[in-house]
């Protein structure tokens, strides 16, 4: 090979020897740069990962205030090593509040100003709107095929095109806010994506389809008339949402199983960049399931199903078909295709539960408005009671179950520590923890984690003061008394102190 530009000119050398020399040179420079960074005071992050010998000690430290000044020393549960977003660790605590305030204001303007082009496109994506803007197209618009395309496909397709770059924008905003884990970044982006869809896709489409045409009436009416107005406006947009489900939902599921984007990227990388088998494996990586986009979209369809179940039931078959296809396709993709990038311990569920409650409340308000417009106001007090019960149910679930997702009970930590000491007395996590939270810059590419979590020691039962049978299965009707027995329950020596 030649060492000049693109291998076309320069000195002719042996390719293997040349690349080996380049690798040695670069490896030496990398090692020197690592040593320089380690000794540079400016490269020290104001954050650290601390490991403990017991779960109880970690829970106490992570869930308590360490100093009088709550901003001088902050402790929280660390994400797993694969979930750490290293670029946001150096951000000072004071600037986090400022960053999140800026992004909240930016998201507000993004959401409501985005409604202007969406409303304009929705107006143009109708036969009446096109005839007003371009009267010379009337002979073409009156053609049967063109009219069916404009009425059926164009509104949903135009809305879909406007939302192509939205997930990327929301992820950039979440990164600017300073979250230190990939799962928290995706949760924040998913929350805002859902709010954006709720305001612009659902409410914005309803407003663009009916409210803007009667703007004076909307401004002058009282607040008591809002549910009735929604109840009248929602059924008028059922046709649009049916086409939107087919264009975005059904076509999106088909695109998910085809995976055209990863396929095109793979062939481009394979043609221009792939040189070794390792390069080919990296090019074939399908990535992970995008929770920041997939989960809010599915919940939008759940909202449409709840709202139109009582208002326009003709939309329900399209929703049912979508969820059936989504279950089959995403189950296959998660099991056989996508790689799991991180484990967040079901941290998404509180947000998902809250959005389900929001969908229920919106559907109940829409039903109240519909019954009011149909002169069936006698039944609305019962629906108002249903709204109150739904809010109470959400408050109860939030207080009863949400702490399990954000805090770790000390009683549970002590029980697991006791079991671990009895079953695996020689378990040593230090070899794993020494390298688990090392910055990727300081990790060797060929570094292999040789720590084995699978202990071959036989499980040991922990003696307790009493034998609890609360969780012991009853004898099976088929096998009689031969049902498997469970280990005895571990109880703290002083249960009154652990509670």
C-alpha positions as CSV (number, residue, x, y, z in Angstrom):
1,X,0.0,0.0,0.0
2,X,1.0,3.7,-0.4
3,X,1.0,6.1,2.5
4,X,-0.2,9.1,0.6
5,X,-3.7,10.5,-0.1
6,X,-6.3,7.7,-0.2
7,X,-3.5,5.2,-0.9
8,X,-3.0,6.6,-4.3
9,X,0.4,8.3,-3.9
10,X,3.4,8.4,-1.5
11,X,5.9,5.8,-0.3
12,X,5.0,2.2,-0.9
13,X,5.1,0.1,2.3
14,X,3.9,-3.3,3.6
15,X,0.3,-2.9,4.7
16,X,0.5,-5.2,7.8
17,X,3.7,-3.7,9.1
18,X,2.4,-0.1,8.5
19,X,-0.9,-0.7,10.4
20,X,0.9,-2.5,13.3
21,X,3.2,0.5,13.7
22,X,0.2,2.9,13.6
23,X,-1.6,0.8,16.3
24,X,1.4,0.9,18.5
25,X,1.8,4.6,18.1
26,X,-1.8,5.3,18.8
27,X,-1.9,3.0,21.8
28,X,1.1,4.8,23.3
29,X,-0.6,8.2,22.7
30,X,-3.8,7.0,24.3
31,X,-2.0,5.7,27.4
32,X,-0.2,9.0,27.7
33,X,-3.4,11.0,27.4
34,X,-5.1,8.8,30.0
35,X,-2.3,9.5,32.5
36,X,-2.5,13.2,31.7
37,X,-6.2,13.3,32.3
38,X,-5.8,11.4,35.6
39,X,-3.4,14.0,36.9
40,X,-5.3,17.0,35.6
41,X,-7.3,18.7,38.4
42,X,-9.7,20.2,35.9
43,X,-10.7,16.7,34.7
44,X,-12.0,15.6,38.2
45,X,-15.8,15.4,38.2
46,X,-17.8,16.7,41.2
47,X,-19.5,13.3,41.4
48,X,-18.6,9.8,42.6
49,X,-19.9,6.2,42.7
50,X,-19.8,4.7,46.2
51,X,-20.2,1.0,46.9
52,X,-21.2,-0.5,50.2
53,X,-20.8,-3.9,51.8
54,X,-24.5,-4.3,52.5
55,X,-27.8,-3.2,50.9
56,X,-28.9,-1.7,54.3
57,X,-25.9,0.7,54.3
58,X,-26.5,1.7,50.7
59,X,-30.2,2.3,51.4
60,X,-29.5,4.5,54.4
61,X,-27.0,6.6,52.6
62,X,-29.0,7.0,49.4
63,X,-32.2,7.9,51.1
64,X,-31.1,10.3,53.8
65,X,-29.7,13.9,53.9
66,X,-26.0,13.8,54.6
67,X,-25.3,17.4,55.7
68,X,-27.1,20.5,57.0
69,X,-26.8,22.2,53.7
70,X,-28.9,20.0,51.4
71,X,-27.1,21.3,48.3
72,X,-23.5,20.6,49.5
73,X,-23.6,16.8,49.5
74,X,-26.3,15.0,47.6
75,X,-26.8,11.3,47.5
76,X,-29.1,9.2,45.3
77,X,-29.3,5.7,43.9
78,X,-26.8,5.2,41.1
79,X,-28.1,3.8,37.8
80,X,-26.6,0.5,36.7
81,X,-23.2,0.8,34.8
82,X,-24.8,0.5,31.4
83,X,-27.4,3.1,32.2
84,X,-25.0,5.9,33.2
85,X,-24.9,9.0,30.9
86,X,-21.4,10.2,31.6
87,X,-21.6,13.6,29.8
88,X,-24.0,15.0,32.4
89,X,-22.1,14.0,35.6
90,X,-20.0,17.2,35.8
91,X,-23.0,19.6,35.7
92,X,-23.2,21.5,39.0
93,X,-26.3,21.1,41.1
94,X,-27.2,24.9,41.0
95,X,-27.2,24.9,37.2
96,X,-29.6,21.9,37.0
97,X,-32.6,24.0,38.2
98,X,-31.8,26.8,35.7
99,X,-31.4,24.3,32.8
100,X,-34.7,22.6,33.6
101,X,-36.5,26.0,33.9
102,X,-35.2,27.0,30.5
103,X,-36.2,23.7,28.9
104,X,-39.7,23.9,30.5
105,X,-40.2,27.3,28.9
106,X,-38.8,26.2,25.6
107,X,-41.1,23.1,25.6
108,X,-44.1,25.3,26.3
109,X,-43.4,27.5,23.3
110,X,-42.5,24.5,21.2
111,X,-45.8,22.8,22.0
112,X,-48.1,25.7,21.5
113,X,-46.4,27.4,18.5
114,X,-46.1,24.0,16.8
115,X,-49.9,24.0,16.7
116,X,-49.9,26.9,14.2
117,X,-48.3,25.0,11.3
118,X,-50.2,21.9,12.2
119,X,-53.5,23.8,12.1
120,X,-52.5,25.4,8.8
121,X,-51.7,22.1,7.2
122,X,-54.8,20.5,8.6
123,X,-56.8,23.3,7.0
124,X,-55.0,22.9,3.7
125,X,-55.3,19.1,3.8
126,X,-59.1,19.4,3.2
127,X,-61.0,19.8,0.0
128,X,-62.6,23.1,1.2
129,X,-59.2,24.5,2.3
130,X,-57.5,23.6,-1.0
131,X,-60.3,25.1,-3.0
132,X,-60.0,28.4,-1.1
133,X,-56.2,28.6,-1.4
134,X,-55.9,27.3,-5.0
135,X,-59.2,27.7,-6.9
136,X,-57.5,26.7,-10.2
137,X,-57.0,23.1,-8.8
138,X,-60.8,22.6,-8.4
139,X,-61.1,20.4,-11.6
140,X,-58.3,18.2,-10.3
141,X,-59.6,18.1,-6.8
142,X,-63.1,17.0,-8.0
143,X,-61.7,13.8,-9.5
144,X,-62.8,10.8,-7.5
145,X,-59.4,9.3,-6.8
146,X,-57.8,12.7,-5.9
147,X,-60.7,13.5,-3.6
148,X,-60.4,10.2,-1.8
149,X,-56.7,10.7,-1.3
150,X,-57.1,14.2,0.1
151,X,-59.9,13.1,2.4
152,X,-58.4,9.9,3.6
153,X,-54.6,10.0,3.5
154,X,-53.3,13.6,3.2
155,X,-54.3,14.9,6.7
156,X,-52.7,12.1,8.6
157,X,-49.7,12.0,6.4
158,X,-49.1,15.8,6.7
159,X,-49.3,15.5,10.5
160,X,-46.9,12.5,10.5
161,X,-44.3,14.5,8.4
162,X,-44.4,17.3,10.9
163,X,-43.6,15.0,13.8
164,X,-40.5,13.3,12.2
165,X,-37.9,15.4,14.0
166,X,-39.7,15.9,17.2
167,X,-38.2,12.9,19.2
168,X,-34.7,14.0,18.4
169,X,-35.5,17.6,19.6
170,X,-37.0,16.3,22.8
171,X,-34.1,14.0,23.5
172,X,-31.7,17.0,23.0
173,X,-33.7,19.0,25.5
174,X,-33.7,16.2,28.0
175,X,-29.9,15.9,27.7
176,X,-29.5,19.6,28.3
177,X,-31.5,19.3,31.5
178,X,-28.7,17.3,33.1
179,X,-30.2,13.8,33.8
180,X,-27.4,11.3,34.6
181,X,-28.9,8.1,33.3
182,X,-30.2,7.0,29.9
183,X,-33.4,5.7,31.3
184,X,-34.2,9.1,33.0
185,X,-33.5,10.8,29.7
186,X,-35.9,8.5,27.9
187,X,-38.5,8.9,30.6
188,X,-38.4,12.7,30.4
189,X,-38.4,12.7,26.5
190,X,-41.4,10.2,26.6
191,X,-43.3,12.4,29.0
192,X,-42.9,15.4,26.8
193,X,-43.6,13.5,23.7
194,X,-46.9,12.3,25.2
195,X,-47.9,15.8,26.3
196,X,-47.0,17.1,22.8
197,X,-49.2,14.4,21.2
198,X,-52.0,15.2,23.6
199,X,-52.0,18.9,22.9
200,X,-51.2,19.0,19.2
201,X,-52.3,15.6,17.8
202,X,-55.4,15.1,19.8
203,X,-56.6,18.5,21.1
204,X,-54.9,20.4,18.2
205,X,-56.6,18.3,15.6
206,X,-60.0,18.8,17.2
207,X,-59.4,22.5,17.5
208,X,-58.1,22.8,13.9
209,X,-61.1,20.8,12.6
210,X,-63.9,22.6,14.4
211,X,-62.9,25.2,17.0
212,X,-60.9,27.6,14.7
213,X,-63.9,27.8,12.4
214,X,-66.0,29.0,15.3
215,X,-63.4,31.0,17.2
216,X,-65.7,33.8,18.2
217,X,-68.1,31.4,19.8
218,X,-65.4,29.6,21.7
219,X,-64.0,32.9,23.2
220,X,-67.4,34.2,24.2
221,X,-68.7,31.1,25.8
222,X,-68.5,30.4,29.6
223,X,-66.3,27.7,31.2
224,X,-69.3,25.6,31.9
225,X,-69.8,25.1,28.1
226,X,-66.3,23.7,27.6
227,X,-67.3,20.0,28.2
228,X,-70.3,20.4,25.8
229,X,-68.0,22.0,23.2
230,X,-65.6,19.1,23.5
231,X,-68.4,16.6,23.3
232,X,-69.6,18.2,20.1
233,X,-66.1,18.6,18.5
234,X,-64.7,15.1,19.3
235,X,-67.1,13.1,17.1
236,X,-66.5,15.4,14.1
237,X,-62.8,14.3,14.0
238,X,-63.4,10.6,14.1
239,X,-62.7,10.2,10.4
240,X,-59.4,12.0,10.7
241,X,-58.3,9.8,13.6
242,X,-59.2,6.6,11.7
243,X,-57.0,7.7,8.9
244,X,-54.3,8.7,11.4
245,X,-54.4,5.3,13.0
246,X,-54.0,3.6,9.6
247,X,-51.2,6.0,8.4
248,X,-49.2,6.2,11.6
249,X,-50.3,3.1,13.5
250,X,-50.7,0.4,11.0
251,X,-47.9,1.7,8.7
252,X,-45.7,2.2,11.7
253,X,-46.1,-1.4,12.8
254,X,-45.3,-2.5,9.2
255,X,-42.2,-0.3,9.2
256,X,-41.2,-1.8,12.6
257,X,-41.2,-5.3,11.3
258,X,-39.4,-4.3,8.1
259,X,-36.8,-2.1,9.9
260,X,-35.9,-0.2,6.7
261,X,-33.8,2.4,8.4
262,X,-31.4,0.0,10.1
263,X,-31.3,-2.1,6.9
264,X,-30.2,0.9,4.8
265,X,-27.7,2.1,7.4
266,X,-26.2,-1.4,7.6
267,X,-25.7,-1.6,3.8
268,X,-24.1,1.8,3.7
269,X,-21.8,0.9,6.5
270,X,-21.1,-2.5,5.0
271,X,-20.1,-0.8,1.7
272,X,-18.0,2.1,3.0
273,X,-16.8,1.3,6.5
274,X,-16.8,-2.4,7.2
275,X,-13.3,-3.9,7.1
276,X,-13.3,-6.7,9.7
277,X,-15.8,-9.0,11.3
278,X,-16.0,-6.8,14.3
279,X,-17.0,-3.9,12.1
280,X,-19.7,-6.0,10.5
281,X,-21.1,-7.0,13.9
282,X,-21.3,-3.4,14.9
283,X,-22.9,-2.4,11.7
284,X,-25.6,-5.2,12.2
285,X,-26.4,-3.9,15.7
286,X,-30.2,-3.1,15.6
287,X,-30.0,-1.0,18.7
288,X,-32.6,-0.9,21.5
289,X,-36.3,-0.3,21.6
290,X,-36.9,3.4,21.7
291,X,-39.1,3.9,24.8
292,X,-39.1,7.7,24.3
293,X,-41.1,7.3,21.1
294,X,-42.8,3.9,21.1
295,X,-44.4,4.1,24.6
296,X,-46.0,7.6,24.1
297,X,-47.4,6.6,20.7
298,X,-49.0,3.5,22.1
299,X,-50.6,5.5,24.9
300,X,-51.9,8.0,22.4
301,X,-53.8,5.2,20.7
302,X,-55.0,4.0,24.1
303,X,-56.3,7.6,24.7
304,X,-58.1,7.5,21.4
305,X,-59.7,4.2,22.2
306,X,-61.0,5.3,25.5
307,X,-62.4,8.6,24.2
308,X,-64.1,7.2,21.1
309,X,-65.3,4.0,22.8
310,X,-68.5,5.9,23.9
311,X,-68.5,8.8,21.4
312,X,-67.8,7.0,18.1
313,X,-67.5,3.2,18.6
314,X,-66.8,2.7,14.9
315,X,-63.1,3.7,15.6
316,X,-62.6,0.8,18.0
317,X,-62.0,-1.9,15.4
318,X,-59.0,0.1,14.1
319,X,-57.6,0.5,17.6
320,X,-58.1,-3.2,18.3
321,X,-56.3,-4.2,15.1
322,X,-53.4,-1.8,15.9
323,X,-52.9,-3.2,19.4
324,X,-53.1,-6.8,18.1
325,X,-50.5,-6.1,15.5
326,X,-48.4,-4.1,18.0
327,X,-48.4,-7.0,20.5
328,X,-47.3,-9.6,18.0
329,X,-44.6,-7.4,16.3
330,X,-43.1,-5.8,19.4
331,X,-43.0,-9.1,21.3
332,X,-41.0,-10.6,18.4
333,X,-38.7,-7.5,18.2
334,X,-38.0,-7.4,21.9
335,X,-37.3,-11.1,22.2
336,X,-35.4,-11.7,18.9
337,X,-34.1,-8.4,17.5
338,X,-33.5,-5.6,19.9
339,X,-30.7,-5.4,22.4
340,X,-31.5,-4.4,25.9
341,X,-29.4,-1.3,26.6
342,X,-30.1,-0.9,30.3
343,X,-32.3,-2.1,33.2
344,X,-34.3,0.6,35.0
345,X,-36.3,-1.6,37.4
346,X,-39.7,-0.7,35.9
347,X,-39.1,3.0,36.5
348,X,-41.4,3.8,33.5
349,X,-44.5,2.4,35.2
350,X,-45.5,5.4,37.4
351,X,-45.5,7.6,34.4
352,X,-47.5,5.1,32.3
353,X,-50.0,4.8,35.1
354,X,-50.4,8.5,35.3
355,X,-51.0,8.8,31.5
356,X,-53.7,6.1,31.7
357,X,-55.5,8.1,34.4
358,X,-55.3,11.2,32.2
359,X,-56.8,9.3,29.3
360,X,-59.6,8.1,31.5
361,X,-60.4,11.6,32.7
362,X,-60.4,13.0,29.2
363,X,-62.7,10.3,28.0
364,X,-65.1,10.9,30.9
365,X,-65.2,14.7,30.3
366,X,-65.8,14.0,26.6
367,X,-68.7,11.7,27.5
368,X,-70.2,14.3,29.8
369,X,-70.1,16.9,27.0
370,X,-71.6,14.4,24.5
371,X,-74.5,13.6,26.9
372,X,-75.0,17.3,27.6
373,X,-75.3,18.0,23.9
374,X,-77.8,15.2,23.5
375,X,-80.0,16.7,26.2
376,X,-79.3,13.8,28.6
377,X,-78.0,16.1,31.3
378,X,-79.7,14.1,34.1
379,X,-77.0,11.4,33.9
380,X,-74.1,13.9,34.2
381,X,-74.0,13.9,38.0
382,X,-73.1,10.2,38.0
383,X,-70.3,10.9,35.5
384,X,-69.0,13.7,37.7
385,X,-68.9,11.3,40.6
386,X,-66.9,8.9,38.3
387,X,-64.4,11.7,37.6
388,X,-64.0,12.2,41.4
389,X,-63.5,8.5,42.0
390,X,-60.9,8.3,39.2
391,X,-58.9,11.1,40.8
392,X,-59.2,9.5,44.2
393,X,-58.0,6.1,42.8
394,X,-55.0,7.8,41.2
395,X,-54.1,9.5,44.5
396,X,-54.4,6.3,46.4
397,X,-52.2,4.4,44.0
398,X,-49.7,7.1,44.0
399,X,-49.4,7.1,47.7
400,X,-49.6,3.3,48.1
401,X,-47.5,2.0,45.3
402,X,-45.2,4.7,43.9
403,X,-42.8,4.7,46.9
404,X,-41.9,1.1,45.8
405,X,-40.4,2.6,42.6
406,X,-38.4,5.4,44.2
407,X,-37.4,4.1,47.7
408,X,-35.9,0.8,49.0
409,X,-37.3,-0.4,52.4
410,X,-34.7,-0.9,55.0
411,X,-36.5,-4.1,56.2
412,X,-36.3,-5.6,52.7
413,X,-32.6,-4.6,52.5
414,X,-31.8,-6.3,55.9
415,X,-33.7,-9.5,54.9
416,X,-31.8,-9.8,51.6
417,X,-28.4,-9.1,53.3
418,X,-29.2,-11.9,55.9
419,X,-30.1,-14.3,53.1
420,X,-27.0,-13.5,51.1
421,X,-24.7,-13.9,54.0
422,X,-26.2,-17.3,54.8
423,X,-26.4,-18.7,51.2
424,X,-23.2,-17.2,49.8
425,X,-20.8,-16.4,52.6
426,X,-17.8,-16.2,50.3
427,X,-19.4,-13.9,47.7
428,X,-17.0,-11.1,46.8
429,X,-18.3,-8.2,44.6
430,X,-15.1,-6.1,44.8
431,X,-13.6,-7.5,41.5
432,X,-16.7,-6.5,39.7
433,X,-17.3,-3.1,41.4
434,X,-13.7,-2.0,40.8
435,X,-14.3,-1.8,37.0
436,X,-18.0,-1.5,36.8
437,X,-18.2,2.3,37.1
438,X,-15.0,3.2,35.3
439,X,-15.4,6.0,32.7
440,X,-15.5,4.5,29.2
441,X,-12.4,6.5,28.3
442,X,-10.3,4.5,30.8
443,X,-11.7,1.1,29.8
444,X,-9.7,-1.2,27.5
445,X,-11.6,-2.4,24.4
446,X,-10.7,-6.0,25.0
447,X,-11.5,-5.8,28.7
448,X,-13.6,-8.8,29.6
449,X,-15.6,-9.1,32.8
450,X,-14.5,-12.3,34.4
451,X,-16.6,-12.0,37.5
452,X,-19.0,-14.9,37.9
453,X,-22.3,-14.1,39.6
454,X,-23.5,-17.7,39.6
455,X,-22.5,-19.2,42.8
456,X,-22.5,-23.0,43.0
457,X,-22.9,-23.1,46.7
458,X,-26.0,-24.9,47.9
459,X,-28.7,-22.6,49.3
460,X,-28.8,-22.5,53.1
461,X,-32.0,-21.9,55.0
462,X,-31.9,-19.1,57.5
463,X,-33.3,-20.0,60.9
464,X,-35.8,-17.7,62.3
465,X,-37.8,-17.4,65.6
466,X,-41.0,-18.5,64.0
467,X,-42.1,-20.4,60.9
468,X,-44.6,-18.4,58.8
469,X,-47.0,-20.1,56.6
470,X,-48.5,-17.1,54.9
471,X,-46.7,-17.7,51.7
472,X,-46.7,-21.5,51.8
473,X,-48.8,-23.0,48.9
474,X,-51.7,-25.2,49.8
475,X,-51.6,-28.8,48.8
476,X,-52.6,-29.3,45.2
477,X,-55.7,-31.1,44.3
478,X,-53.8,-33.1,41.7
479,X,-50.6,-33.9,43.6
480,X,-52.0,-34.0,47.1
481,X,-49.5,-33.0,49.8
482,X,-46.5,-33.1,47.5
483,X,-46.5,-29.4,46.7
484,X,-43.0,-27.9,46.9
485,X,-42.1,-26.2,50.2
486,X,-40.8,-22.7,50.4
487,X,-37.9,-21.5,52.5
488,X,-39.0,-20.2,55.9
489,X,-39.6,-16.5,56.1
490,X,-36.8,-14.3,57.3
491,X,-37.9,-12.1,60.2
492,X,-35.7,-9.5,61.9
493,X,-34.7,-10.1,65.5
494,X,-36.5,-6.9,66.5
495,X,-39.4,-6.4,64.1
496,X,-40.7,-3.5,66.0
497,X,-37.5,-1.6,65.3
498,X,-37.4,-2.5,61.6
499,X,-40.9,-1.3,61.0
